[in-house]
Amino acid sequence: MTMTSRMFLAGAVVFTGVALAQTTGGSSTAKQPSETAGADATFIQKAAQGGVAEVELSKLAEQNAKSGDVKKFAEHMVRDHTSNNRELEKIATKENVALPKELDSDHAAIRDKLASLKDEKFDKAYIDAMRTDHQKMEELLKSSEGTVTSAELKTYIKKTTAAVEAHLREADKLKE
């Protein structure tokens, strides 16, 4: 094989590796979440999205809520969900699953709507959003309980289900 042929072959190998990395979203040797975790990765990403939203919407409520009870609830949500998000992040790191850092489009729309409201209208819309999100999270937790494979996630789900149910009861009391 001539020197020119070897250089051409080496270039083709490098080009193929670069193209493969670009089409898979990274290095061709990096594990993708679907390869490493399946149902676990899907659950982690959905739960993390909910957690990010709870914190961001509740921070907005800490500033904008009129009712002292709603502000206290928002502070409780920020504290609990920040802690819960850290716990999920540790599991995600072990599972090689990337977590969302920003709100999804649905939660961004809720944030924008809340930001435009004042006083009792804000409080009502925030509590409605918390009730809806906690109901969705409760459904996600219960439906994922039997599908995740990680023992850590199973423990996380049990612990988080109890907290979400308590948050939902608190939100229901504030709605009354």
C-alpha positions as CSV (number, residue, x, y, z in Angstrom):
1,M,0.0,0.0,0.0
2,T,1.4,3.3,-1.0
3,M,1.9,6.3,1.4
4,T,-0.9,8.2,-0.4
5,S,-3.3,5.2,-0.1
6,R,-2.5,4.9,3.7
7,M,-3.2,8.7,4.2
8,F,-6.4,8.4,2.3
9,L,-7.5,5.4,4.3
10,A,-6.6,7.1,7.6
11,G,-8.6,10.2,6.5
12,A,-11.6,8.2,5.6
13,V,-11.5,6.4,9.0
14,V,-11.3,9.8,10.9
15,F,-14.1,11.3,8.7
16,T,-16.3,8.3,9.4
17,G,-15.7,8.6,13.1
18,V,-16.5,12.3,13.1
19,A,-19.7,11.7,11.0
20,L,-20.8,8.9,13.4
21,A,-20.2,11.1,16.4
22,Q,-22.3,13.9,14.9
23,T,-25.2,11.6,14.0
24,T,-25.3,10.0,17.5
25,G,-25.0,13.3,19.3
26,G,-21.5,12.8,20.7
27,S,-18.7,10.3,20.8
28,S,-19.4,7.0,19.2
29,T,-18.2,5.3,22.4
30,A,-20.4,7.3,24.7
31,K,-23.4,5.4,26.2
32,Q,-26.7,6.9,25.3
33,P,-29.4,6.9,28.0
34,S,-31.6,4.5,26.0
35,E,-28.8,2.0,25.9
36,T,-27.9,2.2,29.5
37,A,-31.2,2.6,31.3
38,G,-34.4,2.3,29.1
39,A,-37.3,2.8,31.4
40,D,-35.0,4.1,34.1
41,A,-33.7,6.9,31.9
42,T,-37.2,7.8,30.7
43,F,-38.4,8.1,34.3
44,I,-35.4,10.1,35.4
45,Q,-35.8,12.6,32.6
46,K,-39.6,13.0,33.2
47,A,-39.2,13.3,37.0
48,A,-36.4,15.8,36.6
49,Q,-38.5,17.9,34.3
50,G,-41.3,18.1,36.9
51,G,-38.8,18.9,39.6
52,V,-37.2,21.7,37.7
53,A,-40.7,23.2,37.0
54,E,-41.8,22.9,40.7
55,V,-38.7,24.9,41.8
56,E,-39.0,27.6,39.2
57,L,-42.7,28.1,39.5
58,S,-42.5,28.1,43.3
59,K,-39.6,30.7,43.3
60,L,-41.9,32.9,41.2
61,A,-44.7,32.3,43.8
62,E,-42.3,33.2,46.7
63,Q,-42.0,36.7,45.1
64,N,-45.5,37.2,43.7
65,A,-48.0,35.4,45.9
66,K,-50.3,37.6,47.9
67,S,-51.4,35.1,50.5
68,G,-48.9,34.3,53.3
69,D,-50.1,30.7,53.2
70,V,-49.3,30.5,49.5
71,K,-45.9,32.0,50.0
72,K,-45.2,29.4,52.8
73,F,-46.3,26.6,50.5
74,A,-44.0,27.9,47.7
75,E,-41.1,28.1,50.1
76,H,-41.8,24.5,51.1
77,M,-42.0,23.4,47.5
78,V,-38.6,25.1,46.7
79,R,-37.0,23.4,49.7
80,D,-38.4,19.9,49.1
81,H,-38.0,19.9,45.4
82,T,-34.5,21.3,45.4
83,S,-33.5,18.5,47.8
84,N,-35.4,15.9,45.7
85,N,-33.8,17.2,42.5
86,R,-30.3,16.8,44.1
87,E,-31.1,13.2,45.0
88,L,-32.4,12.4,41.5
89,E,-29.3,14.1,40.0
90,K,-27.0,11.7,41.9
91,I,-28.9,8.7,40.5
92,A,-28.9,10.2,37.0
93,T,-25.1,10.6,37.2
94,K,-24.7,7.0,38.1
95,E,-27.0,6.0,35.3
96,N,-25.3,8.3,32.8
97,V,-28.6,10.2,32.1
98,A,-28.6,13.9,31.2
99,L,-31.1,16.0,33.1
100,P,-33.1,18.9,31.7
101,K,-31.8,22.2,33.0
102,E,-34.7,24.4,31.7
103,L,-38.4,24.3,31.6
104,D,-40.2,22.4,28.9
105,S,-42.5,24.4,26.7
106,D,-45.7,23.5,28.7
107,H,-44.1,24.7,32.0
108,A,-42.6,27.8,30.3
109,A,-46.1,28.7,29.2
110,I,-47.4,28.3,32.8
111,R,-44.6,30.4,34.1
112,D,-45.3,33.1,31.5
113,K,-49.0,33.1,32.4
114,L,-48.2,33.2,36.2
115,A,-45.8,36.1,35.6
116,S,-48.7,38.1,34.1
117,L,-51.0,37.7,37.0
118,K,-51.3,39.6,40.3
119,D,-52.8,39.1,43.8
120,E,-55.5,36.4,44.2
121,K,-55.5,35.5,40.5
122,F,-51.8,34.7,40.8
123,D,-52.4,32.6,44.0
124,K,-55.2,30.7,42.4
125,A,-53.4,29.9,39.2
126,Y,-50.2,28.9,41.0
127,I,-52.1,26.5,43.3
128,D,-54.0,25.1,40.3
129,A,-50.6,24.5,38.5
130,M,-49.2,22.8,41.6
131,R,-52.2,20.6,42.0
132,T,-52.0,19.6,38.3
133,D,-48.3,19.0,38.3
134,H,-48.4,17.0,41.5
135,Q,-51.2,14.8,40.2
136,K,-49.2,14.2,37.0
137,M,-46.1,13.4,39.1
138,E,-48.1,11.0,41.3
139,E,-49.3,9.2,38.1
140,L,-45.7,9.0,36.8
141,L,-44.3,7.7,40.1
142,K,-47.0,5.0,40.4
143,S,-46.8,3.9,36.7
144,S,-43.0,3.8,36.9
145,E,-42.8,1.8,40.1
146,G,-43.1,-1.5,38.3
147,T,-41.0,-0.5,35.2
148,V,-37.8,0.9,36.6
149,T,-35.0,-1.6,37.3
150,S,-32.6,0.3,39.5
151,A,-33.0,-0.4,43.2
152,E,-32.1,3.2,43.9
153,L,-34.9,4.4,41.7
154,K,-37.4,2.1,43.3
155,T,-36.4,3.6,46.7
156,Y,-36.5,7.1,45.3
157,I,-40.0,6.5,43.9
158,K,-41.4,5.2,47.3
159,K,-39.9,8.2,49.1
160,T,-41.0,10.7,46.5
161,T,-44.6,9.3,46.2
162,A,-45.2,10.0,49.9
163,A,-43.8,13.6,49.5
164,V,-45.9,14.3,46.4
165,E,-49.1,13.0,48.1
166,A,-48.4,15.3,51.0
167,H,-47.8,18.3,48.7
168,L,-51.0,17.5,46.9
169,R,-52.9,17.5,50.2
170,E,-51.4,20.8,51.1
171,A,-52.3,22.3,47.7
172,D,-55.9,21.0,48.0
173,K,-56.2,22.7,51.4
174,L,-55.1,26.0,49.9
175,K,-57.6,25.6,47.0
176,E,-60.5,25.5,49.4
